[in-house]
Amino acid sequence: KMRTIATFLVLLLSTQMNAQNDDGLRSARMLPLDTTISGAIAFNNELLSCAPGYSFKFVDKESPNELKYLYEHSNHETLKIEYAYKQKGDDGDAKPKPLIFSQKIIADNGTIALIYNCMFGENIKAEQLEAFSGMGRGFVFHERDYHYSLLPDDYKPGYWVLTFTE
């Protein structure tokens, strides 16, 4: 019994250590910013393991330097993941590669809560999103500072928008 309690305490403390860094900023467990498009696709796959039940519908590549992935749940809820990227190359590169500098995730409140929990190591419920909402909050990923916003979607009631920027 004591071993079970000790294991629980270690797990609890490690979760708390993942949630914040030494400066008190929230730390993300995963993030596609500053990666290539293939990194963004890998992120999408990882994200779908956090919010199961979604299947890929299509990707919109019509807008320059933007990608929009649409997923649909069996209960007809949608998950949209949008990326903005810029072309960046090293001095020796013949062809610059696209690097993600902004991401937006739009989904119903339950799905956004699952994604938020997965990304930040939290345990919030859909009903608690309002308490965690806000604009321009700082966080750390791989020792770099980023910002995120969590706001209700203006166009679709019950949906939320989680945005990440450099």
N, C-alpha and C positions, 0 to 999 in steps of 0.2 A: 504494500500500500504506500509506504514511504517513497519507494522508487517511482511509482506512478505520479505522486505529487511533485517530486523533484523533476521528472520529465516534463510535466505540465508547466512548471515554473520556468524551465529553460526555454521551452517553446514560446511562452508568453513574453519573456524578456527579449528573445531574439526578434519577435515580431515588432516589439516597441522600438528596438534599435534600428530596424529597417525603415520604420516610419519617419524618423527624423535624424538629421545629421547633427554635428557638434554645434552648429550655429542656430539650431532650433528650426531650420527649414525642413519641410516635408521632403522625403526622398522617394523618387519613383523607382520601381523595380524593372520597368521596361518602358522604352520610348523610341519612336522611329525618327526623331529629329536628327539631323546631320548624318543620315544614312542615305543610301541610294534607293531607287524604286524597288529593287529586289528586297532590301531591308524592310521597306514599308509593307510589302506583300507578306514577308515572314511575320511581321508584327500583326497583321490582320489575322493570320492563322493562329497565332498565340492568343489574340484577343477572343477569337471564337471559342477557344477552350475555356475561357472565363465565362462566357455567355453562351452556353450550348443551345442548340435547336435552330440556329440560323443557317441558311444555305445561300450560296452566292447566286445573285441574279444577273448582274451585269456591271461593267466598268464604263464610265463616261470619260472619254479622252478628248472631247470636243473643244474645251477651253484650253488656251495655251498655258503651259506650265502648271496645269491642275489635273488631278485624277480624282474621280469620285466613284467609290465602290459601294454598291447597294446589295444588302443581304436581306432576306425575308425569313421570318420565323414561321413555324407551322401554324401559329395562332394569328397570322397575318400582320404582326407587328414588323416594322422595318428598322434596320440598322444601317446608317449611312456613315461612311468614313471618307473624309475628304482630305487631300494632301495638296499643298502648294510647294513647288520646288523651283530651284534656280539652277542654271548651268554653271558648274564650277570645275575648273581644271587646274592641274598643276602645271608648272612651267614646261615640263617635258611632255605633257600629254598632247597628242594630236587632236583628240576629240574630248571636249569637256563632258563630265558626267553630271546627271541631275542629282542634286542633293535636297532632301526634304527640309524645309525651314518652318513649316506650319502644318498643323493637323487639327481637324475638327471631327468629333464623333457626335452623331445625333441619334438618339434612341429614346424609347419610353423610359420612364423613371426607374423601373425595376432593372432594366438592362444597364442603364447608366450607373446605378448603384453597384451592380456586379462588376462592371468594368473599373469603376473607381476603386473598389476594394482590391481588385486584382493588381492594379497599377501602383497603388500606394500602400498596400498591406493593411488596409483598414477593415472595419466590419460594420459599415453603415447599412441601414435599410432604406428602401425607396422613400418612405415617409420622412426620413431625416435629411433628404437632399437640400431642403431649404436652409438648414442650419450650416451646411457646408458650401453653400453657393457664394459666389463673389467673382470679382474681376481682378485680373492681374496679380494673382497670388504667386509668390516665388516658391520654387522647389529645386532640388538638385538631382542630377542624373549623371553618373560617371564624372563626378567632381566638376560639373559645369552647371551654371545657374540658368534656369528656364522660368517661364511663367505659364500659368494656366488660368482659365476662367471656367466656371460652372454656372450656367444660367438656364432658366426656363426658355424653351423655344417659343419665339414670338408667333410662329405660324402654325404650330401644331400643338394644341393643348395636351398636357400629360407627357410631352416629350421634353428632353433636356439636351443642351449643347455643352460638350466638354471640349475646350479648345486649348491647344498647346502651341506656344511660340518660343522663339529664341529670346 
